[in-house]
């Protein structure tokens, strides 16, 4: 049984978020939490909170099943581009340079390895 958690309009560029997300894709949940906790990038704090939310969603779906026995792992993580805020920065000779403040959408799926072996 898989559980999904989504983070919409996170004010970090998708490229920076993908660097963090690639570290945890396919990892066990315990290892992923340790990786995110000790990573120095700002995006890792947001992904850690999202992973904890996905774990809570999984526990809500599977009441009575212990998380340690089910061998949870990060099944998939997707980072998509979100809304862009467009701003102008003053430039020399009366011109204006465009600044694009990017955001992203993150979708994280957690699944149990034991449920796959029973099917």
C-alpha positions as CSV (number, residue, x, y, z in Angstrom):
1,X,0.0,0.0,0.0
2,X,1.6,3.3,-1.1
3,X,1.1,6.7,0.3
4,X,1.6,10.0,-1.5
5,X,2.6,13.5,-0.2
6,X,2.7,16.7,-2.3
7,X,4.5,20.0,-1.8
8,X,3.2,22.7,-4.1
9,X,4.7,26.1,-4.9
10,X,7.9,25.6,-2.9
11,X,10.0,28.8,-3.4
12,X,13.2,26.9,-4.5
13,X,14.3,26.4,-8.1
14,X,13.5,22.9,-9.5
15,X,17.2,22.3,-10.3
16,X,18.3,22.9,-6.7
17,X,15.5,20.7,-5.4
18,X,16.3,17.8,-7.8
19,X,19.9,17.7,-6.4
20,X,18.5,16.9,-2.9
21,X,15.7,14.6,-4.2
22,X,18.1,12.4,-6.2
23,X,19.9,11.5,-3.0
24,X,16.9,9.7,-1.4
25,X,15.2,8.1,-4.4
26,X,14.9,4.4,-3.8
27,X,16.3,4.5,-0.3
28,X,14.8,3.0,2.8
29,X,12.9,5.6,4.8
30,X,15.2,5.5,7.8
31,X,18.3,6.1,5.5
32,X,16.5,8.9,3.6
33,X,15.7,10.7,6.9
34,X,19.3,10.5,8.0
35,X,20.5,11.8,4.6
36,X,18.1,14.7,4.7
37,X,18.8,15.6,8.3
38,X,22.6,15.9,7.8
39,X,22.5,17.5,4.4
40,X,23.4,21.2,4.4
41,X,21.2,22.4,1.5
42,X,18.1,24.4,2.4
43,X,15.9,22.2,0.2
44,X,16.7,19.2,2.3
45,X,14.7,20.6,5.3
46,X,11.6,20.9,3.1
47,X,12.0,17.4,1.6
48,X,12.5,16.0,5.1
49,X,9.2,17.5,6.3
50,X,7.5,16.2,3.1
51,X,8.9,12.7,3.8
52,X,7.6,12.7,7.4
53,X,4.2,13.7,6.0
54,X,4.2,10.8,3.5
55,X,5.1,8.4,6.4
56,X,2.2,9.8,8.4
57,X,-0.1,9.3,5.4
58,X,1.0,5.7,5.1
59,X,0.4,5.1,8.8
60,X,-3.1,6.5,8.5
61,X,-3.9,4.1,5.6
62,X,-2.3,1.1,7.4
63,X,-3.5,1.2,11.0
64,X,-2.2,-1.7,13.1
65,X,0.8,-2.3,10.9
66,X,4.2,-1.3,12.4
67,X,6.4,0.8,10.2
68,X,9.6,-1.0,11.2
69,X,8.2,-4.4,10.1
70,X,6.9,-3.2,6.7
71,X,10.3,-2.0,5.3
72,X,9.1,1.4,4.0
73,X,11.1,2.9,1.1
74,X,10.9,5.9,-1.1
75,X,9.3,4.6,-4.3
76,X,9.4,7.7,-6.4
77,X,10.0,11.4,-6.1
78,X,9.2,13.9,-8.9
79,X,10.1,17.6,-9.1
80,X,8.1,19.7,-11.5
81,X,8.5,23.3,-12.3
82,X,5.9,25.6,-10.6
83,X,4.9,29.2,-10.9
84,X,7.4,31.8,-11.8
85,X,7.4,35.3,-10.4
86,X,8.8,37.7,-12.9
87,X,10.6,40.8,-11.7
88,X,12.7,43.6,-13.3
89,X,16.1,44.6,-12.0
90,X,17.5,48.0,-13.0
91,X,20.4,47.7,-15.5
92,X,22.8,50.1,-17.1
93,X,21.7,52.7,-19.6
94,X,18.1,52.7,-18.5
95,X,17.5,49.0,-19.4
96,X,15.8,46.4,-17.2
97,X,17.0,42.8,-16.8
98,X,14.3,40.2,-16.1
99,X,14.6,38.1,-13.0
100,X,12.6,34.9,-12.8
101,X,12.0,33.6,-9.3
102,X,11.2,30.0,-9.8
103,X,9.2,27.6,-7.7
104,X,8.5,23.9,-7.9
105,X,6.1,21.1,-7.1
106,X,7.4,17.9,-5.4
107,X,5.5,14.6,-5.3
108,X,6.8,11.9,-3.0
109,X,5.5,8.3,-2.9
110,X,6.3,5.9,-0.1
111,X,5.6,2.2,-0.3
112,X,6.2,-1.0,1.6
113,X,8.4,-3.8,0.3
114,X,6.4,-6.5,2.2
115,X,3.1,-5.6,0.4
116,X,4.9,-6.2,-3.0
117,X,6.0,-9.7,-2.1
118,X,2.5,-10.8,-1.0
119,X,1.0,-9.9,-4.3
